[in-house]
């Protein structure tokens, strides 16, 4: 198990001591991990900045092959990576294995995109001049990843950055740093040159990130996390006009229309709500159900939720946050709703109905296994309620009329819509939100564009 910092191809202790990583299922200590200090940050940025010109000049095919080797390395160590995710994040074995496969696919996808970076030659409207454009890497990228998908959120950023020709400094979440360090080892074993991928771990990120964004050598910030923290980072990045990509909070509505197949909707709801035990930005938070089917949907959802084994949340703060929202919801708890005793950080699958539209459960993202049911009289009311939030990451719609579903989808203020599907994530699809749910896209053809800039050369012949 790697516990040191990874900078410029070498492992080293942190200059600011160490911090403990806990097992969420028992609260037991797993390991003491190096805490990076400002000296370590300077070393990492220096390494990335020094490696940047050579990596940018590396042939796209070579960058592609190295990413492909990293993909193969992840697949070869799939069980090992999944076991580590289970230990430090509390994810089920099945979910952890699925995450590793999903995470590795970002490396394969962007290995293929690395050789498709193009430019254009156009003729000016006057016919007198030529407009030549080409794409080049932004530069050193600071990558800040969350704890809920410790492998996938790292590869979703590292993959396109490396494919584009950028070098990176990755700071993983303090709750799940071990997975990121294992990934650093896999990248090194794949032959990624020293300084191209650097990993700094810390449980005191504020000072480190502020200093990084003030360093003129850092030209890109990619952050996945809460909208509240995202606002702060955008303010800091603005001082040096740092290129930013933000995947922020969600409060996903799940619309069940009057003509929905209720059994299919419940199956989709379980996938949308309980993937990763509700600890996902794409998790369905507000089940907005037509009054004509709400009784049937509620009954079947309660039965489905009751069959889910209890699992841990990531830490005690997460339990406090979920419990506080349920306790103050003003709704009627049909299932769960009480903290579980014993070691670890547990909260049971919970269903709450008769929730006021202005309840905290309806207004704020709940990062846990809580399904909030809101009743509406018709589809127009469902759309209005779905859009009545500053968030706009993902939405879900269930209806047996495809045309109606597409029309409803066009009216929703969200970056992604699951139409009769409870899962939207795919490495080949653009992931991201609108409004205060973020800026930019990750994955898909769009993902690599976040790490490229366009240069225009005016010429004629």
Secondary structure, DSSP 8 states (H G I E B T S, - for coil): ---SEEETTEEE--TT-EEEEE-TTT--EEEEEE---HHHHHHHHHHHHHHHHHHHHS-HHHHHHHHHHHHHHHHHTHHHHHHHHHHHH---HHHHHHHHHHHHHHHHHHHHHGGG---EEEE-TTSS-EEEEEEEE--EEEEE--STTTTHHHHHHHHHHHHHT--EEEE--GGGHHHHHHHHHHHHHTT--TTTEEE---S-HHHHHHHHHT-TTEEEEEEES-HHHHHHHHHHHHTTT-EEEEE----EEEEE-TT--HHHHHHHHHHHHHGGGG-STT-EEEEEEETTTHHHHHHHHHHHHHTS--EE-SSHHHHHHHHHHHHTS-SEEEE--SB--SSS-EE--EEEES--TTSHHHHS---SSEEEEEEESSHHHHHHHHTSSS--SEEEEE-S-HHHHHHHHHHS--SEEEES-S----TTS-B--SGGGEES-BSTTTGGGGGEEEEEEEE--
